[in-house]
Amino acid sequence: MEAGPKHTITIKAEPEPITIDLLKTAVIVVDMQNAFVRKGGYLDLTGNDISACEKIIAPCQKIITKARQKGVKIIYFQMGCSPDLSDIGPADAPRAIKSKGLDLIRQRPELKDKLYVYGTWGAEIIEELRPQQGDITIKKQRYDGFIGTNLELTLMTFGIKYLIFMGTASNICVESTLRHAFLLDYFPILVSDAVGQKGPSMMQEATISNVQSTFGWVTDSVRLIKAINQIKA
């Protein structure tokens, strides 16, 4: 069904405002899992500062709640691998060589519940953002959510054209997927206070700059929710 004007909103963003149709929009929640956001999870265990990811929980929660109320599709990514590691790819692949997580899974099997093995605490979406009926969860084994998943078929099924990105890590999985979306002619919108980086703040700044200059639009949760509130029902 074609959307009428009542489903169209204009979001204040950089480098310029963007007008979107909420009936053709999905919120993409990237890897908000215990392993990456919680104390005692994978990132924390490997010495990473997870404060940038902790502070985005509240903005993500507000956006997801508001978007659901307006009928926007919510799509969760769940980064992980099967317990037998049969879906991680060749052991001599560049990703396998660079991945500290895969090293830990192999070398410290007693920590698997804290990592991102499917079926464990670490792989679960955090409680505050737990998917609800009608939401979609897509498992992925790569940073880019389009690789090896049914994401594109899902977006086509629901006639999605606009993608609102939030989650972690902004400079890795978020940016990898956002760039791919742009190259496939989707309209990516990054919510700057609802994404958290891995590493120093300059990583976040670089991602925001990349999106603003080349790969999409950047807004924040306050401006996004204000725009969504233009829709009465």
C-alpha positions, 0 to 999 in steps of 0.5 A, a space after each residue: 500500500 502506498 504511504 500517504 503524506 501522514 507517514 512522511 517526516 523530515 528529520 533535522 540532520 547533517 549535512 542537510 535535513 532528510 525526509 523519509 516515509 516511516 512505512 518504508 523505514 527500519 530501525 537497525 539495532 546492531 549487536 547490542 548484546 551482553 558480550 559487547 555492552 556488559 561488564 564481564 562480557 567479551 569486550 570488557 574481558 579483553 580490556 576494552 572500555 565499554 562505557 561508550 556502549 553502556 551510555 547508548 542503552 537509554 537513547 536506543 531504548 527511547 528510539 525503539 519504543 517510539 518507533 514501535 508505537 508508529 509501526 516502524 519495523 525493528 531489525 536486530 543484528 546478533 553477532 555470533 557463532 555456533 558452539 562448534 564454530 562451523 560457521 566462522 569460515 576458514 581458520 586461515 582467513 584474515 578475519 580469523 587471524 585478526 579476531 581476538 574473540 575467536 582466539 578466546 573461544 578456542 583457547 579459553 572454552 571456559 569463557 564461552 558463556 561470556 563471549 558471543 557463542 549462540 545460546 549463551 548469555 554473551 550472545 543474547 540481546 541485552 534485557 533493556 532492548 529485548 526484541 518483542 513480537 513483530 521484531 526481526 532478529 538476524 544472526 550474522 557472523 561478519 561485521 557487515 550485516 549484509 554478508 551471509 544473511 537474509 537482510 536484503 531479502 527482509 528489507 525487500 519483503 517489507 519495502 524498506 528504503 530508509 535505514 536508521 542505524 544504532 548500536 555497537 560498534 559504530 566504527 566496525 559493525 555499524 559503519 561496515 553495514 551502513 556503507 554497504 546499505 548506501 552502496 545498495 541505494 538505501 538511505 542510511 541515517 546514523 543516530 550519533 548518540 545511539 552508537 558507541 565506538 570500540 576504541 578512543 573517541 576519535 573512532 566515533 568522530 571518524 565514523 560520523 565524519 564519514 557518514 556526513 560527508 559521503 555515506 548518509 545522514 547523521 542526526 541524534 535521538 532528540 531530533 529523531 524522536 521529535 520528528 517521529 512525534 509529528 505522526 499522531 498515530 
